[in-house]
Amino acid sequence: MSCAPASGPERALPTTRAGMLADEGFRLFFPLAAVYAAVFPLFWVLAMGFDLPLARTVPPSIWHAHEMLIGAFGAALIGFLTTAAAEWTDTEPLRGRPLWLLAALWGAGRVVGLLGWDGMSALGALADLAWMGVLFAYLLRLSWSKRTDRLLVFVFWIGVLMACTAATRVSFVLGDVARAAMAVHLVGFAFLGLLGIVLSRVTVPVTNLILDPTEKSSPFRPHPGRLNLAPGLVLVAMAGQVAGLSPAVTGYLMLAAGAAFMDRIAEAFVGRDALRAEILLLAGASTLAGTGLMMAGAAALGAPWTQVTGLHAAFMGGLGLGIYAIFCIAGLMHTNRPLGLNWAVRLGALALAGSVALRLAPDLGLDIPGPVHAGASLAWAAGYLTWLAVFWPYFTAAPATATASTALSEPDSVPEAVTPIAPPPDIAAAE
């Protein structure tokens, strides 16, 4: 299987915008994730500034972290897995009603989470656990029907995410702030584990496609030991926190997990093509995830900043930029467009990086005038809304027919066989 547009029998596409959005998971959930990621931080800055009614049992900062992870990043996860899993198993993806039902479950949790609605917390918890359970069952069914173990690592991490989410929601209901904070951090670690797995499966085919657009060869072959090292060490760090190990021990475990993400940056050293935007985005996600984990570990060992500072770098920076990269790469390849990001999308990525820098500056003793948190939220929103403005026409276009879906990524470390294809229309020309 190639990560370039695949050849295959033509099929009729929906002729309405709503039909196109539900034609594949990425078309529906990537825009939902982008909108929620952009709007939610702005809403909470406004809400806290004007003392709007928010959660009273749980501090707003914890609600905010939960909603960014489960809300924005959760929608991205749904879109990715409902698209990629079908590619990896050569099966028809979910379309139409199943995707709308998943969106309804996800949306029910967001109605509760947007306002930090204490009284309806249990309903929000059930909705979130339900869409995770659907993903869990969907991947298991594909694994069983295709007799493959390629999806089991995602099944495992979704199970971890469900357990962490359940612990978070129970802590919310009980009003146990300390446990709620730790559980939300574990949710973030679960997403970092998923990020590490996704990067290991996306980086290889994307880099090979950049190095050889004809797909006649596979010049990039990473060391196999790097593929699962970062997620594995993230899991060890999570186990240390759950076991209640000392701050020093958990600090060293986070340092190790961060170093494993930093090790992934070596995959970007492919000559001058390392300056391609797609490779820089993927390497940047590993850089920020690794830096954040190492900062959190150093804080546990006495560094002059808090662990939350490091976690902001890992979650906001590593996850945020990684998801942006997947949005761009999948958005191009699954709409039959070649790789290559225009200036607007690149500026959006810079806005995300700038928002992380603004958010971390006060914690690191840098005095920046003005409302820093509001500025960080605006830059963050600008990044994702810029992506949405560029890609929305691609996602909602409804030609009469189209070829079979393009492969999002390759589950194996080294592609086995590839088939050259005619290059699709250039993205710049489409604009």
C-alpha positions in Angstrom: 0.0 0.0 0.0 1.3 3.4 -0.9 0.7 6.7 0.8 0.1 8.3 -2.6 -3.3 8.4 -4.3 -4.3 4.8 -5.0 -5.7 3.5 -8.2 -8.9 1.6 -8.1 -12.5 1.4 -9.3 -14.4 4.7 -9.5 -17.4 5.3 -7.2 -20.1 8.0 -7.1 -19.5 10.7 -4.5 -22.3 12.6 -2.7 -23.5 15.7 -4.4 -24.2 17.7 -1.3 -21.9 19.4 1.1 -23.3 17.5 4.1 -22.9 14.3 2.2 -19.3 15.0 1.3 -18.5 15.8 4.9 -19.7 12.4 6.0 -18.1 10.6 3.1 -14.9 9.8 5.2 -14.0 10.5 8.8 -11.3 13.0 8.1 -13.7 15.3 6.2 -16.1 15.6 9.1 -13.9 15.4 12.2 -10.8 17.4 11.1 -12.9 20.5 10.6 -14.8 19.9 13.9 -11.5 19.5 15.7 -10.1 22.7 14.1 -13.1 24.8 15.0 -13.3 23.5 18.6 -9.5 23.9 19.1 -9.8 27.5 17.9 -13.0 28.6 19.6 -12.8 26.9 22.9 -9.7 28.7 24.3 -11.1 32.0 23.2 -14.4 31.3 24.9 -12.7 30.4 28.1 -10.5 33.4 28.2 -13.6 35.6 27.6 -15.6 33.6 30.2 -12.9 33.9 32.9 -12.4 37.6 32.1 -16.1 38.4 32.4 -16.9 35.9 35.2 -19.4 33.9 33.2 -20.8 30.8 35.0 -18.4 28.0 34.7 -17.6 24.9 36.7 -17.4 25.5 40.4 -16.5 22.1 41.7 -13.5 21.7 39.4 -11.1 24.6 38.7 -11.6 26.1 35.2 -8.0 25.4 34.3 -8.6 21.6 34.6 -11.8 21.8 32.7 -10.0 23.7 30.0 -7.2 21.1 29.7 -9.8 18.3 29.6 -11.8 19.9 26.8 -8.7 20.7 24.7 -7.6 17.1 25.0 -10.9 15.1 24.8 -12.7 17.7 22.7 -10.3 19.1 20.1 -7.7 16.4 20.0 -10.4 13.7 20.5 -12.1 14.8 17.3 -8.8 14.6 15.5 -8.3 11.1 16.8 -11.8 10.0 15.5 -11.1 11.5 12.1 -7.7 9.9 11.8 -8.6 6.4 12.9 -11.9 6.1 11.0 -9.9 7.0 7.9 -6.5 5.3 8.4 -7.7 2.0 9.8 -9.8 1.4 6.7 -6.7 2.1 4.6 -4.5 -0.2 6.6 -6.9 -3.1 6.4 -8.1 -2.4 2.8 -11.8 -2.1 3.9 -14.5 0.4 3.2 -14.3 3.3 5.7 -17.2 4.4 7.8 -19.5 6.7 5.8 -22.7 8.6 6.4 -24.9 7.7 9.4 -22.1 6.0 11.5 -20.0 9.1 11.3 -22.9 11.4 12.1 -23.7 9.3 15.2 -20.0 9.5 16.3 -20.2 13.2 15.8 -23.4 13.4 17.9 -21.7 11.5 20.8 -18.7 13.7 20.6 -20.9 16.8 20.4 -22.9 15.8 23.4 -19.8 15.7 25.5 -18.8 19.2 24.2 -22.1 20.8 25.1 -21.4 19.8 28.7 -17.7 20.6 28.5 -18.0 23.9 26.8 -19.7 25.4 29.9 -18.0 23.2 32.5 -21.5 22.1 33.4 -21.1 20.3 36.8 -24.7 19.1 37.0 -24.4 17.3 33.6 -20.9 16.0 34.1 -22.1 12.3 34.2 -23.9 12.7 30.8 -20.8 14.2 29.3 -18.7 11.4 30.6 -21.0 8.8 29.2 -20.9 10.5 25.8 -17.1 10.7 25.7 -16.7 7.1 26.8 -19.2 6.0 24.3 -17.4 7.4 21.2 -14.1 6.0 22.6 -15.8 2.6 23.0 -17.1 2.8 19.4 -13.5 3.4 18.2 -12.3 0.6 20.4 -14.9 -1.9 19.0 -14.4 -0.7 15.4 -10.7 -1.4 15.5 -11.1 -4.7 17.2 -13.7 -5.8 14.6 -11.3 -4.8 11.7 -8.5 -6.6 13.4 -10.5 -9.8 13.8 -12.1 -9.7 10.3 -8.8 -9.1 8.6 -6.7 -11.3 10.9 -4.2 -8.5 11.5 -2.4 -7.2 14.6 -1.5 -3.9 13.0 -4.4 -2.0 14.8 -4.0 -3.6 18.2 -1.5 -0.9 19.4 -4.2 1.7 18.8 -6.8 -0.6 20.5 -4.5 -0.7 23.5 -3.9 3.1 23.7 -7.6 3.8 23.3 -8.3 1.5 26.2 -5.7 3.5 28.2 -7.4 6.7 27.1 -10.8 5.4 28.2 -9.5 4.4 31.7 -7.9 7.8 32.2 -11.0 9.6 31.0 -13.2 7.6 33.3 -10.8 8.4 36.2 -11.0 12.1 35.3 -14.8 12.2 35.2 -15.1 10.3 38.5 -12.8 12.9 40.1 -14.9 15.7 38.6 -18.1 14.2 40.1 -16.4 13.7 43.5 -14.8 17.2 43.5 -11.4 15.7 44.1 -9.3 18.4 42.5 -5.9 16.8 43.1 -6.9 13.5 41.5 -8.7 15.3 38.7 -5.5 17.2 37.8 -3.4 14.0 37.8 -6.1 12.1 35.7 -6.2 15.0 33.1 -2.4 14.8 32.9 -2.6 11.1 32.3 -5.2 11.7 29.5 -2.5 14.0 27.9 0.1 11.3 28.3 -2.2 8.9 26.6 -2.5 11.2 23.6 1.2 11.6 23.6 1.5 7.8 23.3 -0.9 7.9 20.4 1.0 10.7 18.9 4.2 8.6 19.0 2.5 5.7 17.3 1.0 7.9 14.6 4.3 9.7 13.9 6.0 6.3 13.5 3.5 5.3 10.8 3.2 8.6 9.0 6.8 9.9 8.9 8.2 6.9 6.9 5.8 7.0 3.8 5.7 10.8 3.8 9.5 11.1 3.8 9.8 8.5 1.1 7.2 10.2 -1.0 9.1 13.5 -0.7 12.4 11.9 -1.5 11.0 9.9 -4.5 7.7 11.3 -5.8 7.5 8.5 -8.3 7.4 5.9 -5.5 9.7 3.6 -7.4 12.0 3.3 -4.4 12.0 3.6 -0.6 15.2 5.6 0.2 14.2 6.3 3.8 14.5 3.3 6.1 14.5 4.4 9.8 16.0 2.2 12.6 13.1 -0.1 13.7 14.0 0.4 17.4 12.8 4.0 17.1 9.3 3.2 16.0 7.7 2.4 19.4 10.4 3.7 21.9 8.7 7.0 22.7 5.1 5.5 23.3 6.7 2.7 25.4 8.5 5.1 27.6 5.4 7.4 27.9 3.6 4.3 29.2 6.3 3.6 31.7 6.1 7.3 32.9 2.3 6.9 33.3 2.7 3.7 35.3 5.2 5.5 37.6 2.7 8.2 38.3 -0.2 5.8 38.9 2.0 3.8 41.2 2.8 6.9 43.3 6.5 6.7 42.8 8.6 9.6 44.2 8.8 12.9 42.3 12.5 12.2 41.5 11.7 8.8 40.0 8.7 10.1 38.0 10.9 13.0 36.9 13.6 10.7 35.5 10.9 8.6 33.7 9.5 11.8 32.0 13.1 12.8 31.1 13.5 9.4 29.4 10.2 9.6 27.5 11.1 13.1 26.4 14.5 12.0 25.2 12.8 9.3 23.1 10.7 11.9 21.3 13.8 14.0 20.8 15.5 10.9 19.3 12.8 10.9 16.6 14.0 14.2 15.3 16.9 12.3 13.6 14.4 11.0 11.1 14.2 14.5 9.7 17.9 14.5 8.7 17.3 13.6 5.0 19.4 16.2 3.3 18.0 19.4 1.9 14.5 17.9 1.8 14.6 18.3 5.6 13.4 21.8 4.9 10.2 20.7 3.4 7.3 22.0 5.5 5.8 18.5 6.0 9.0 17.1 7.5 9.5 20.2 9.6 6.0 19.9 11.0 6.4 16.2 11.9 9.9 16.9 13.5 8.5 20.0 15.2 5.8 17.9 16.9 8.5 15.5 18.3 10.6 18.4 19.3 7.9 20.1 21.4 6.6 16.9 22.8 10.1 15.8 23.9 11.1 19.3 25.2 7.9 19.5 27.2 8.3 16.1 28.8 11.9 16.8 29.6 10.9 20.2 31.1 8.3 18.5 33.3 10.8 15.9 34.4 13.4 18.6 35.2 10.8 20.5 37.2 10.2 17.4 39.4 14.0 17.3 40.0 14.1 21.0 41.1 14.2 23.1 37.9 12.9 26.7 38.4 9.6 26.2 36.6 6.5 24.1 37.3 5.6 20.7 35.8 2.6 22.3 34.3 4.9 24.5 32.2 6.5 21.5 30.7 3.2 19.8 30.1 1.9 22.9 28.3 4.8 22.6 25.9 4.2 18.8 25.4 0.4 18.9 25.1 -0.2 22.3 23.5 3.0 22.3 21.4 3.7 18.6 20.7 0.1 17.5 20.3 -1.1 20.7 18.7 1.6 20.8 16.0 1.4 17.1 15.4 -2.3 17.2 14.8 -1.8 20.2 12.5 0.7 18.2 10.5 -1.7 15.3 10.1 -4.5 17.7 9.1 -2.2 19.1 6.4 -0.8 15.8 5.1 -4.0 13.8 5.2 -6.0 16.8 3.9 -3.9 16.9 0.8 -3.5 13.2 0.1 -7.0 12.2 0.7 -8.4 14.9 -1.6 -6.1 13.7 -4.4 -3.6 16.6 -4.1 0.2 16.3 -3.9 2.2 17.2 -0.9 3.3 20.9 -0.6 1.9 23.5 1.7 1.2 27.1 0.6 2.2 30.2 2.5 -1.0 30.5 4.4 -0.8 27.0 5.9 2.8 27.6 6.8 1.9 30.9 8.5 -0.8 28.9 10.4 1.9 26.6 11.7 4.1 29.5 12.8 1.1 31.0 14.6 0.7 27.7 16.6 4.4 27.8 17.5 4.1 31.4 18.5 1.1 30.7 20.7 3.1 28.1 22.6 5.9 30.5 23.0 3.5 33.2 24.4 1.9 30.7 26.8 5.3 29.6 28.2 7.0 33.0 28.4 5.5 34.1 31.8 6.3 30.8 33.4 9.9 31.1 32.3 10.3 34.6 33.7 9.9 36.5 30.4 8.0 39.7 30.9 5.8 40.3 27.8 3.5 43.3 28.0 -0.2 42.9 27.4 -2.7 40.1 28.0 -0.3 37.2 27.2 -2.9 34.4 27.6 -5.4 36.2 25.3 -2.6 36.7 22.8 -1.7 33.0 22.9 -5.3 32.0 22.5 -5.7 34.4 19.5 -2.5 33.0 17.8 -3.6 29.4 18.5 -7.1 30.1 17.0 -5.5 31.9 14.0 -3.4 28.8 13.2 -6.2 26.3 13.1 -8.7 28.7 11.4 -6.1 29.4 8.7 -5.8 25.7 8.0 -9.6 25.4 7.9 -10.0 28.3 5.5 -7.5 26.7 3.1 -8.7 23.1 3.3 -12.5 23.6 3.7 -13.0 23.8 -0.1 -11.1 20.6 -0.6 -13.1 18.7 2.0 -16.5 19.8 0.8 -15.9 19.6 -3.0 -18.3 17.2 -4.6 -17.2 16.0 -8.1 -19.4 13.5 -9.8 -16.9 10.6 -9.4 -13.5 10.0 -7.7 -11.0 7.3 -7.5 -10.8 5.1 -4.4 -9.6 6.7 -1.3 -5.9 7.6 -1.0 -3.8 6.0 1.7 -3.2 8.1 4.7 -0.2 6.3 6.0 1.6 3.0 6.0 1.5 0.8 9.1 4.7 -0.9 8.4 8.1 0.6 9.0 9.2 0.2 5.4 6.9 0.1 2.4 7.1 -3.1 0.6 5.8 -2.2 -2.9 4.7 0.9 -4.5 3.2 1.9 -7.8 3.9 5.1 -9.7 1.0 7.3 -10.4 0.2 10.3 -12.5 0.6 13.5 -10.4 -2.7 15.1 -9.4 -3.3 18.8 -9.9 -1.0 21.2 -8.1 -2.5 22.6 -4.9 -1.3 26.1 -5.7 -3.3 26.0 -9.0 -6.4 25.0 -7.1 -6.3 28.3 -5.2 
